Amino acid sequence: MLDGIVVAKVIGEIWHWLYTNYYIMLYKWRGKSNGSFVDYAMALAYENEYVAYYRRNKRGQGEVILETIDGNVYVGSNNKGTYTIALLDAYHAELYQEPIVKATYEELSQNDKEVTYYVVDKGAQGLYLNIETEIKADPKEKDAQYYITGYIESVLVEKQKKLASTFRKYKEVIPCSAHDSLNKK
């Protein structure tokens, strides 16, 4: 009885490995042949077992949202012929912290031209700051499939840290509630 369970488990693991590797190779091949970072993002999703939501056409143009450890990452083609990559919900603030969010946004928007910051109001859930940039590389270049990971690790995560430190700086200066005022003393 136990031998049958172990054999079934091993077969299931092998099937999962084959299925995953098939899709990794398929989307890497599509990324190279279509010249699409959207397809590379799909390969990344299968490779790291991220939850992914996507819309793409047969030429590899469209958009993908990956649920990564660092947050939700958006990769999408745009009408400029480049690709947009964004860290969605990079920083969360409560609604009463709007003056801090505004000051943080204004400073980062003026001083950081490498990426774009924008604020999303999600009503009762609060305010979220997103970070966005463009991939200005050719998807058909050698090793282009690794650019998305590089952008996430080297650009977006670093900008997220900068965003958090700027927010904390303004939080000390601009008390937005009685709670903030009490914690300052």
CORVEN-V842363 format. One line per field, one symbol per residue. ss: DSSP state (A for helix, B for strand, O for the rest). phi: phi as a letter, one per 30 degrees, with the letter a starting at -180 (. if undefined). burial: 1 if it has 16 or more other ideal C-beta (glycine too) atoms within 10 Angstrom, else 0. A space follows every 10 residues. Layout:
BEGIN
ss=???
phi=???
burial=???
END
This chain:
BEGIN
ss=OAAAAAAAAA AAAAAAAAAA AAAAAAAAAA AAAAOOAAAA AAAAAAAAOO BBBBBBOOOO OBBBBBBBOO BBBBBBBOOO OOBBBBBBBB BBBOAAAAAA AAAAAAAAAA AOOOOBBBBB BOAAAOBBBB BBBBBOOOOO OOOAAAAAAA AAAAAAAAAA AAAAAAAAAA AAAOOOOAAA AAAAO
phi=.ddddddddd ddddeddded dddddddddd ddddibdddd dddddddchd dbcbbbcdci clabccccdd kdccbadbdc icbcbbcdhd bcbdedcedd ddddeddddd cbcdbccbcc cciddjcbcc bbbcdccddc ddiddcdddd dddccddddd dddddddddd dddcdcaddd ddddd
burial=0000000000 0000000000 0001001101 1101111111 1111111001 0101010001 1111110100 1111111000 0011111111 1010001001 1011100100 0000101000 0000011111 1110100010 0001101110 1100111011 0110011001 1000010000 00000
END
